[in-house]
């Protein structure tokens, strides 16, 4: 009897800090369902996103290619993922998989400049773009804010039951709530509840002969920080880890986040745009307390739905399933006095949670080898027994473990590059008429407070890291 190809369930959360999960050390909340998955999985302590922005990271996971190779490198420029670039949906579909996605795609830049507080705009063109990438079944909830700006599948249903207007008003009320509020509707109509419910119902009812690939893509806990009221009491902030902060860190105007912290209207970090005076330093202690509490509450909510999905997956597929859980990138969440992820090479943003449970395996362990999210496509292709897999910039996670991981990990995006060997990190930014260079010694300075770029004792290591950046891009530029 021919062995059936394993099913593949890929679960992501957007803007999730690794330490927001109890299986990675969080004490303020419990995430029992992801904890249980971690016990049966390979738990990576040094998994790295290849971009601090949503679109390039998601396209890298989908194609296995670095953003500069796929061309999908920015949230803000017109650089949507080309259907001519091989991706997971296409390649798995070729060998007989039914492909599906529930939640956030963001494989095409959102036209932020067109958004209006008084109306939710059409989104059919974007939905068609996503489906054309090879998705057989799509329930689209393309980010919390997008769902009030544009009429995706979730927005349509939310409008039908009468809660879209209230959600739109709360989301646009940035001067009133600074993107921190409770969801203005029943818990089951929160976008993350909707995504979890759609995925659970689809997998439960699935009876096709084809193996199933499902990407379950929660848009939380990405801002706005908007949990349903019922989850807030499940956070014990007395057990929260203090935010890492150094007074005067950004006083030097050569620092990347000087403008975001001190405010001149040009700061790149997400939180600066809605801060009083556009300066993150103006947020109060009470604001940070509530923001973090609401963020954690959203994580608890999503963990609940992941538990329901995993229960259905186990009943439906048994052990014949590859399960991957990760995040497209992290979130500063008040560390260094800022929130968001734009232009961040900090570990808070680049070092993401990653759990991988291979088919037939339930013996979990933790590894500290360095891997990147470009490995996801190669892993899925290998598990699916694709005889002629397309080349990618990644490799199967087990293969990475066998060779000790990558010597260097990279994160990139529009005008941004970051490289690290695990101890030393170099970040370079060149855009919007500004240029910055920073270097950190993670062994001596794990919080990444001190920029050592100009210290002579680091000159040799700096040259090495810059050389690795040049090698990375030369493969594309002079190929």
C-alpha positions as a printed NumPy array, in Angstrom:
array([[  0.   ,   0.   ,   0.   ],
       [  1.361,   3.39 ,  -0.978],
       [  2.185,   5.579,   2.017],
       [  0.055,   8.7  ,   2.187],
       [  1.795,  12.057,   2.065],
       [  1.641,  13.763,   5.463],
       [ -0.728,  16.639,   6.03 ],
       [  0.883,  19.968,   6.868],
       [ -0.463,  22.467,   9.404],
       [  1.435,  25.757,   9.573],
       [  0.375,  28.128,  12.368],
       [  1.671,  31.673,  12.703],
       [  1.04 ,  34.591,  15.002],
       [  1.887,  38.113,  13.894],
       [  4.352,  40.233,  15.846],
       [  4.756,  37.634,  18.614],
       [  7.637,  37.918,  21.049],
       [  9.241,  34.605,  21.874],
       [  9.093,  35.342,  25.601],
       [  5.345,  36.001,  25.421],
       [  4.751,  32.228,  25.597],
       [  4.983,  30.254,  28.814],
       [  6.93 ,  27.513,  26.998],
       [  9.601,  30.18 ,  26.437],
       [  9.525,  31.472,  29.999],
       [  6.603,  33.896,  30.344],
       [  5.226,  33.928,  33.892],
       [  2.455,  36.494,  33.464],
       [  0.299,  34.128,  31.4  ],
       [ -0.094,  30.441,  30.648],
       [ -0.208,  29.199,  27.058],
       [ -0.998,  25.544,  27.795],
       [ -1.812,  24.486,  24.247],
       [  1.419,  25.761,  22.751],
       [  3.23 ,  24.392,  25.806],
       [  1.801,  20.963,  25.02 ],
       [  2.856,  21.259,  21.386],
       [  6.334,  22.306,  22.544],
       [  6.643,  19.161,  24.635],
       [  6.153,  17.09 ,  21.461],
       [  8.199,  19.292,  19.124],
       [ 11.657,  20.527,  18.393],
       [ 11.746,  23.824,  20.259],
       [ 14.222,  26.256,  18.729],
       [ 15.733,  28.879,  21.019],
       [ 17.58 ,  30.662,  18.195],
       [ 15.207,  30.811,  15.246],
       [ 15.396,  34.034,  13.26 ],
       [ 13.019,  35.894,  11.017],
       [ 14.567,  37.222,   7.806],
       [ 12.739,  40.555,   8.103],
       [ 11.267,  42.762,  10.846],
       [  8.348,  43.645,   8.531],
       [  5.273,  41.542,   7.788],
       [  5.303,  41.332,   3.983],
       [  8.955,  40.396,   3.4  ],
       [  8.922,  37.913,   6.267],
       [  5.726,  36.22 ,   5.101],
       [  6.904,  36.024,   1.507],
       [ 10.208,  34.557,   2.701],
       [  8.379,  31.834,   4.627],
       [  6.198,  31.129,   1.597],
       [  9.041,  30.98 ,  -0.956],
       [ 12.088,  30.037,   1.097],
       [ 13.878,  33.016,  -0.442],
       [ 15.46 ,  36.066,   1.135],
       [ 13.502,  39.249,   0.358],
       [ 16.223,  40.577,  -1.943],
       [ 15.952,  37.379,  -4.002],
       [ 12.153,  37.212,  -4.226],
       [ 11.778,  40.971,  -4.757],
       [  9.17 ,  41.135,  -1.979],
       [ 11.206,  43.298,   0.389],
       [  8.949,  46.075,   1.684],
       [  5.609,  46.753,   3.352],
       [  5.442,  50.11 ,   1.629],
       [  6.628,  49.82 ,  -1.986],
       [  4.763,  48.057,  -4.779],
       [  6.625,  44.77 ,  -4.583],
       [  3.943,  42.106,  -4.24 ],
       [  5.032,  38.484,  -4.465],
       [  5.233,  37.431,  -8.11 ],
       [  3.208,  34.333,  -9.055],
       [  6.198,  33.27 , -11.176],
       [  8.304,  32.662,  -8.066],
       [  7.742,  29.109,  -6.775],
       [  5.927,  29.057,  -3.463],
       [  4.58 ,  26.491,  -1.027],
       [  1.01 ,  26.648,  -2.27 ],
       [  2.049,  26.004,  -5.868],
       [  4.596,  23.284,  -5.158],
       [  2.386,  21.332,  -2.762],
       [ -0.571,  21.64 ,  -5.091],
       [  1.536,  20.105,  -7.898],
       [  1.953,  16.893,  -5.885],
       [ -1.702,  16.642,  -4.936],
       [ -2.206,  18.779,  -1.848],
       [ -5.345,  20.765,  -1.131],
       [ -4.072,  24.215,  -0.129],
       [ -5.78 ,  26.559,   2.303],
       [ -5.134,  29.711,   4.282],
       [ -7.106,  31.204,   7.148],
       [ -6.367,  34.759,   8.22 ],
       [ -3.591,  37.1  ,   7.205],
       [ -1.805,  36.914,   3.849],
       [ -0.089,  40.301,   3.313],
       [  1.801,  39.055,   0.258],
       [  1.068,  42.394,  -1.43 ],
       [  1.698,  45.894,  -0.004],
       [ -1.361,  47.487,   1.555],
       [ -2.26 ,  50.901,   0.032],
       [ -2.096,  52.679,   3.382],
       [ -2.516,  56.105,   1.774],
       [ -6.005,  55.246,   0.525],
       [ -7.454,  54.386,   3.932],
       [-10.311,  56.505,   5.338],
       [-11.905,  56.615,   8.794],
       [-15.434,  56.876,   7.414],
       [-15.515,  53.871,   5.075],
       [-14.195,  50.358,   4.527],
       [-12.905,  50.104,   0.947],
       [-13.142,  47.239,  -1.596],
       [-10.488,  44.518,  -1.402],
       [-11.437,  42.046,  -4.123],
       [ -8.315,  42.765,  -6.172],
       [ -6.089,  41.748,  -3.278],
       [ -8.076,  38.589,  -2.602],
       [ -7.722,  37.574,  -6.251],
       [ -3.977,  38.258,  -6.093],
       [ -3.633,  35.916,  -3.124],
       [ -5.738,  33.135,  -4.617],
       [ -3.617,  33.273,  -7.776],
       [ -0.577,  32.277,  -5.707],
       [ -2.085,  28.785,  -5.5  ],
       [ -4.592,  28.902,  -2.622],
       [ -7.549,  26.565,  -3.117],
       [ -9.502,  27.765,  -0.075],
       [ -9.061,  31.214,   1.479],
       [-10.802,  32.798,   4.469],
       [ -9.142,  36.214,   4.436],
       [ -8.631,  38.389,   7.501],
       [ -5.666,  40.408,   6.266],
       [ -4.599,  42.119,   9.525],
       [ -6.741,  43.739,  12.21 ],
       [ -6.359,  47.258,  10.83 ],
       [ -6.712,  46.108,   7.222],
       [-10.047,  44.555,   8.104],
       [-11.456,  47.947,   9.075],
       [ -9.733,  49.733,   6.199],
       [-10.685,  47.21 ,   3.515],
       [-13.557,  44.827,   2.891],
       [-11.898,  41.429,   3.28 ],
       [-13.852,  38.243,   4.089],
       [-13.84 ,  38.941,   7.816],
       [-14.92 ,  42.564,   7.385],
       [-17.887,  41.477,   5.287],
       [-19.11 ,  39.063,   7.95 ],
       [-18.399,  41.534,  10.753],
       [-20.465,  44.12 ,   8.897],
       [-23.336,  41.671,   8.437],
       [-23.596,  41.093,  12.198],
       [-23.325,  44.799,  12.946],
       [-19.92 ,  45.256,  14.621],
       [-17.712,  46.658,  11.85 ],
       [-18.561,  50.309,  12.538],
       [-17.618,  50.06 ,  16.211],
       [-14.338,  48.295,  15.381],
       [-13.519,  50.866,  12.73 ],
       [-14.202,  53.738,  15.141],
       [-12.001,  52.225,  17.864],
       [ -9.173,  51.491,  15.437],
       [ -9.166,  55.026,  14.025],
       [ -9.359,  56.663,  17.467],
       [ -5.571,  56.712,  17.772],
       [ -5.367,  59.965,  19.754],
       [ -7.901,  58.647,  22.222],
       [ -6.582,  55.149,  22.841],
       [ -3.088,  55.04 ,  21.233],
       [ -4.052,  51.661,  19.703],
       [ -4.8  ,  50.053,  23.082],
       [ -8.446,  49.112,  23.718],
       [-10.755,  46.187,  24.353],
       [-12.459,  44.679,  21.334],
       [-15.838,  46.429,  20.869],
       [-17.915,  43.353,  20.169],
       [-18.554,  39.763,  21.283],
       [-15.434,  37.644,  21.801],
       [-16.358,  35.253,  18.993],
       [-16.226,  38.131,  16.486],
       [-12.717,  39.253,  17.331],
       [-10.529,  38.724,  14.225],
       [ -8.363,  36.076,  15.913],
       [-11.436,  34.192,  17.139],
       [-12.857,  34.324,  13.613],
       [ -9.648,  32.94 ,  12.099],
       [ -9.428,  30.166,  14.674],
       [-13.067,  29.238,  14.178],
       [-12.794,  29.18 ,  10.379],
       [ -9.724,  26.941,  10.484],
       [-11.21 ,  24.591,  13.067],
       [-14.448,  24.191,  11.124],
       [-12.735,  23.656,   7.775],
       [-10.338,  20.989,   9.052],
       [-13.133,  19.273,  10.966],
       [-15.297,  19.042,   7.833],
       [-12.477,  18.242,   5.416],
       [-13.107,  14.876,   3.792],
       [-11.091,  15.138,   0.594],
       [ -8.774,  12.422,  -0.661],
       [ -5.945,  14.933,  -1.048],
       [ -3.474,  15.61 ,   1.756],
       [ -4.141,  19.009,   3.295],
       [ -1.868,  22.03 ,   3.635],
       [ -3.332,  24.651,   5.948],
       [ -1.662,  27.924,   6.888],
       [ -3.504,  29.265,   9.922],
       [ -2.36 ,  32.861,  10.109],
       [ -3.513,  34.807,  13.17 ],
       [ -3.105,  38.577,  12.831],
       [ -2.709,  39.021,  16.602],
       [ -1.066,  39.952,  18.834],
       [ -0.018,  42.588,  16.252],
       [ -1.398,  45.99 ,  17.224],
       [ -3.933,  47.358,  17.854],
       [ -3.677,  45.752,  21.278],
       [ -7.34 ,  44.844,  21.424],
       [ -8.194,  41.657,  23.346],
       [-11.758,  40.723,  24.215],
       [-12.584,  41.713,  27.779],
       [-12.848,  38.094,  28.995],
       [ -9.144,  37.402,  28.485],
       [ -7.716,  40.36 ,  30.391],
       [ -8.141,  38.77 ,  33.831],
       [ -6.043,  35.804,  32.718],
       [ -2.949,  38.001,  32.831],
       [ -1.024,  38.366,  36.112],
       [  1.101,  41.45 ,  35.591],
       [  2.75 ,  41.021,  39.003],
       [  4.748,  38.254,  37.32 ],
       [  5.672,  40.222,  34.23 ],
       [  9.363,  40.63 ,  33.415],
       [ 10.499,  44.251,  33.698],
       [ 11.064,  46.023,  30.383],
       [ 14.725,  46.452,  29.46 ],
       [ 15.482,  50.167,  29.51 ],
       [ 18.55 ,  52.4  ,  29.753],
       [ 18.094,  56.103,  30.48 ],
       [ 19.794,  58.212,  27.816],
       [ 20.285,  55.307,  25.393],
       [ 19.016,  57.282,  22.4  ],
       [ 20.428,  60.709,  23.246],
       [ 23.017,  60.289,  20.472],
       [ 21.253,  61.3  ,  17.249],
       [ 23.258,  58.72 ,  15.285],
       [ 21.262,  55.929,  16.939],
       [ 18.64 ,  54.265,  14.764],
       [ 15.743,  54.961,  17.113],
       [ 16.756,  58.446,  18.301],
       [ 13.895,  60.057,  16.37 ],
       [ 11.361,  57.431,  17.392],
       [ 12.155,  57.892,  21.064],
       [ 12.654,  61.659,  21.225],
       [ 10.201,  62.631,  18.505],
       [ 10.565,  64.837,  15.467],
       [  7.789,  63.344,  13.365],
       [ 10.137,  61.136,  11.388],
       [ 10.63 ,  58.173,  13.707],
       [ 10.249,  54.81 ,  11.975],
       [  9.157,  52.636,  14.904],
       [  5.419,  51.902,  14.769],
       [  4.654,  53.276,  18.222],
       [  6.135,  56.684,  17.499],
       [  3.414,  57.612,  15.044],
       [  0.658,  57.589,  17.665],
       [  2.706,  58.663,  20.694],
       [  2.119,  62.043,  22.319],
       [  4.318,  64.425,  20.365],
       [  5.32 ,  61.437,  18.218],
       [  7.883,  60.596,  20.893],
       [  7.821,  57.188,  22.573],
       [  9.46 ,  58.768,  25.655],
       [  6.128,  60.479,  26.333],
       [  4.231,  57.275,  27.029],
       [  3.332,  56.899,  30.716],
       [  4.082,  53.916,  32.925],
       [  0.343,  53.196,  33.035],
       [  0.23 ,  53.104,  29.235],
       [  3.068,  50.563,  29.081],
       [  1.397,  48.462,  31.78 ],
       [ -1.911,  48.334,  29.903],
       [ -0.302,  47.793,  26.492],
       [  1.677,  44.8  ,  27.732],
       [ -1.295,  43.359,  29.621],
       [ -3.557,  43.599,  26.585],
       [ -0.881,  42.111,  24.336],
       [ -0.538,  39.114,  26.649],
       [ -4.326,  38.742,  26.837],
       [ -4.472,  38.506,  23.047],
       [ -1.793,  35.78 ,  23.184],
       [ -3.896,  33.812,  25.685],
       [ -6.913,  34.154,  23.413],
       [ -5.033,  32.811,  20.385],
       [ -3.592,  29.944,  22.427],
       [ -7.143,  28.884,  23.281],
       [ -8.032,  28.665,  19.592],
       [ -4.794,  26.909,  18.708],
       [ -5.751,  24.267,  21.269],
       [ -9.088,  23.695,  19.544],
       [ -7.388,  23.468,  16.148],
       [ -4.738,  21.019,  17.354],
       [ -7.422,  18.82 ,  18.914],
       [ -9.222,  18.615,  15.563],
       [ -5.943,  18.015,  13.706],
       [ -5.052,  15.117,  16.002],
       [ -8.48 ,  13.517,  15.641],
       [ -8.429,  13.976,  11.874],
       [ -4.853,  13.107,  10.956],
       [ -3.323,  11.358,  13.944],
       [  0.465,  11.422,  13.646],
       [  0.459,  11.82 ,   9.881],
       [  0.974,  15.555,  10.042],
       [  3.799,  18.091,  10.078],
       [  3.021,  20.932,  12.481],
       [  5.052,  24.143,  12.41 ],
       [  4.365,  27.082,  14.715],
       [  6.189,  30.415,  14.529],
       [  5.814,  34.193,  14.163],
       [  6.669,  36.435,  11.235],
       [  8.62 ,  38.71 ,  13.611],
       [  8.574,  39.926,  17.197],
       [  7.59 ,  43.169,  18.944],
       [  9.571,  45.574,  21.159],
       [  6.643,  45.898,  23.626],
       [  8.284,  48.705,  25.588],
       [ 11.838,  47.366,  25.567],
       [ 14.213,  50.296,  25.023],
       [ 11.151,  52.515,  25.579],
       [  9.566,  51.793,  22.179],
       [  6.919,  49.531,  20.664],
       [  6.602,  48.084,  17.18 ],
       [  9.227,  46.486,  14.971],
       [ 10.189,  48.872,  12.147],
       [ 13.962,  49.113,  11.555],
       [ 14.591,  46.826,  14.537],
       [ 17.493,  44.404,  14.559],
       [ 17.027,  43.726,  18.265],
       [ 16.599,  40.138,  19.46 ],
       [ 13.126,  41.188,  20.684],
       [ 12.074,  41.336,  17.021],
       [ 14.403,  38.998,  15.118],
       [ 14.598,  35.993,  17.482],
       [ 11.188,  34.354,  17.121],
       [  9.517,  31.286,  18.652],
       [  9.627,  28.142,  16.508],
       [  8.113,  24.723,  17.228],
       [  8.407,  21.907,  14.682],
       [  6.659,  18.555,  15.119],
       [  7.53 ,  16.084,  12.384],
       [  5.088,  13.319,  11.342],
       [  5.263,  10.3  ,  13.636],
       [  7.35 ,  12.134,  16.207],
       [  6.218,  13.165,  19.666],
       [  9.512,  13.282,  21.581],
       [ 10.251,  16.948,  22.059],
       [ 13.588,  18.584,  22.789],
       [ 15.194,  22.022,  22.701],
       [ 18.026,  23.063,  20.405],
       [ 20.1  ,  26.239,  20.273],
       [ 21.312,  25.889,  16.678],
       [ 20.666,  28.992,  14.61 ],
       [ 18.002,  28.546,  11.912],
       [ 16.004,  30.971,   9.765],
       [ 12.377,  31.021,   8.643],
       [ 13.548,  30.536,   5.053],
       [ 13.889,  26.882,   6.151],
       [ 10.117,  26.407,   6.306],
       [  9.551,  25.796,   2.596],
       [ 12.423,  23.314,   2.304],
       [ 11.115,  21.44 ,   5.342],
       [  7.602,  21.189,   3.929],
       [  8.858,  20.049,   0.524],
       [ 10.97 ,  17.316,   2.088],
       [  8.152,  16.062,   4.298],
       [  5.853,  16.066,   1.264],
       [  8.399,  13.872,  -0.586],
       [  8.665,  16.258,  -3.525],
       [ 11.158,  14.444,  -5.729],
       [ 12.424,  17.554,  -7.518],
       [ 12.13 ,  20.397,  -4.992],
       [ 12.72 ,  23.943,  -6.145],
       [ 15.919,  25.621,  -4.907],
       [ 15.516,  27.922,  -1.917],
       [ 17.725,  29.891,   0.449],
       [ 16.846,  27.423,   3.223],
       [ 17.061,  23.756,   4.123],
       [ 15.1  ,  21.214,   6.128],
       [ 15.203,  21.966,   9.857],
       [ 16.563,  18.513,  10.67 ],
       [ 19.39 ,  19.077,   8.197],
       [ 20.158,  22.402,   9.855],
       [ 20.359,  20.693,  13.23 ],
       [ 22.656,  17.981,  11.857],
       [ 25.187,  20.524,  10.566],
       [ 25.002,  22.783,  13.616],
       [ 22.836,  25.538,  12.135],
       [ 23.863,  28.621,  10.203],
       [ 27.083,  30.459,  11.123],
       [ 25.329,  33.754,  10.354],
       [ 21.675,  34.777,  10.362],
       [ 20.308,  37.707,   8.365],
       [ 17.32 ,  40.013,   8.574],
       [ 16.56 ,  42.521,   5.824],
       [ 14.025,  44.866,   4.302],
       [ 13.758,  48.188,   2.541],
       [ 17.02 ,  50.039,   3.271],
       [ 17.784,  47.691,   6.188],
       [ 20.183,  44.806,   6.821],
       [ 21.127,  42.982,  10.002],
       [ 23.615,  40.118,  10.4  ],
       [ 24.614,  38.175,  13.504],
       [ 26.902,  35.273,  14.299],
       [ 25.132,  34.731,  17.606],
       [ 27.495,  36.842,  19.688],
       [ 28.092,  39.911,  17.551],
       [ 25.486,  41.781,  15.555],
       [ 25.768,  44.451,  12.876],
       [ 22.855,  46.605,  11.639],
       [ 23.003,  49.029,   8.72 ],
       [ 20.253,  51.393,   7.557],
       [ 20.315,  53.629,   4.492],
       [ 17.016,  55.249,   3.493],
       [ 15.011,  58.451,   3.713],
       [ 18.204,  60.522,   3.587],
       [ 19.582,  58.897,   6.706],
       [ 22.259,  56.325,   7.358],
       [ 22.983,  54.439,  10.562],
       [ 25.42 ,  51.743,  11.648],
       [ 25.147,  49.877,  14.929],
       [ 26.988,  46.918,  16.396],
       [ 26.289,  44.997,  19.591],
       [ 28.215,  42.464,  21.641],
       [ 25.429,  40.166,  22.804],
       [ 27.639,  38.321,  25.271],
       [ 28.677,  41.435,  27.203],
       [ 25.481,  43.367,  26.48 ],
       [ 22.526,  40.979,  26.041],
       [ 20.029,  43.858,  26.208],
       [ 21.716,  45.55 ,  23.227],
       [ 22.11 ,  48.946,  24.86 ],
       [ 25.651,  49.9  ,  23.856],
       [ 26.538,  50.622,  20.248],
       [ 30.192,  49.512,  19.903],
       [ 30.503,  50.334,  16.201],
       [ 33.356,  52.804,  16.746],
       [ 35.318,  50.856,  19.353],
       [ 38.65 ,  49.699,  17.916],
       [ 38.6  ,  46.303,  19.633],
       [ 35.589,  45.353,  17.484],
       [ 37.058,  46.486,  14.16 ],
       [ 38.032,  43.001,  12.995],
       [ 34.662,  41.49 ,  13.84 ],
       [ 32.886,  44.44 ,  12.239],
       [ 34.811,  43.883,   9.006],
       [ 33.868,  40.201,   9.103],
       [ 30.148,  40.902,   9.491],
       [ 30.188,  43.557,   6.785],
       [ 31.933,  41.04 ,   4.563],
       [ 29.15 ,  38.519,   5.116],
       [ 26.576,  41.135,   4.104],
       [ 28.53 ,  41.804,   0.908],
       [ 28.678,  38.062,   0.126],
       [ 24.936,  37.719,   0.665],
       [ 24.003,  40.467,  -1.749],
       [ 26.763,  39.772,  -4.311],
       [ 25.164,  36.399,  -5.063],
       [ 22.16 ,  38.303,  -6.385],
       [ 23.709,  41.469,  -7.765],
       [ 26.451,  39.847,  -9.831],
       [ 24.921,  36.443, -10.478]])
